[in-house]
Amino acid sequence: MPVSLTANREQVFYCDGSAAEKDFLTKEALRMGVLIELNQQKLPGCYLHRSIRMTSRCVEQFTFICTPTKDEAWPDQ
């Protein structure tokens, strides 16, 4: 069953990959404190995002590491 049928309408966001979408999502992430804006004069367009180890582990089964050799992937993989 599609998520859009089970979620509240306000929770569904369809991505189109546009610059306007990127700007909107970046502003929302900044407003919510998910992203921290870095020095835009030195690093234009750069932001800091720190994931919480506990929450990032919850979705690890969906993480794919693409490296030429297994040794190049980080130790948790």
C-alpha positions in Angstrom: 0.0 0.0 0.0 1.5 3.4 -0.9 2.5 5.6 1.9 0.4 8.4 0.5 -2.8 6.4 1.3 -1.9 5.7 4.9 -0.2 9.0 5.9 -1.7 12.4 6.6 -1.7 14.6 3.5 0.6 17.1 5.2 3.2 14.4 5.8 3.6 13.4 2.1 6.2 15.2 0.0 6.8 14.2 -3.5 10.3 15.1 -4.7 10.8 16.5 -8.2 14.6 17.4 -8.0 14.1 21.0 -8.8 16.2 23.9 -7.5 13.1 25.3 -5.9 12.5 22.1 -4.0 16.2 22.0 -2.8 15.8 25.6 -1.5 12.5 24.8 0.2 13.9 21.7 1.9 17.1 23.4 2.9 15.2 26.3 4.5 12.9 23.9 6.3 15.9 21.9 7.6 17.5 25.1 8.8 14.3 26.3 10.5 13.9 22.9 12.3 17.6 22.9 13.4 18.3 19.8 11.3 21.0 21.7 9.3 23.5 24.2 10.7 24.6 26.8 8.2 28.3 27.0 7.8 30.3 30.1 6.9 28.7 30.9 3.5 31.6 33.2 2.5 34.1 30.5 2.9 31.9 27.5 2.1 28.9 28.6 0.0 26.0 26.2 0.0 27.5 24.1 2.8 25.7 23.0 5.9 26.5 20.7 8.8 24.1 17.8 9.6 24.8 15.5 12.5 22.8 12.3 12.7 22.1 10.7 16.0 23.8 7.4 16.1 20.8 5.7 17.6 18.4 6.9 14.9 20.8 6.3 12.1 21.1 2.7 13.1 17.4 2.2 12.7 17.6 2.6 9.0 21.0 0.9 8.4 19.4 -2.0 6.6 18.7 0.5 3.8 22.2 1.8 3.6 24.2 0.7 0.5 28.0 1.2 0.4 29.5 1.3 -3.1 33.2 1.0 -3.0 35.6 -0.9 -5.3 36.5 -3.3 -2.4 34.9 -4.3 0.9 38.0 -3.0 2.7 37.1 0.6 1.6 33.7 0.5 3.4 33.6 1.6 7.0 34.0 -1.1 9.7 30.3 -1.2 10.7 29.5 -2.6 7.3 
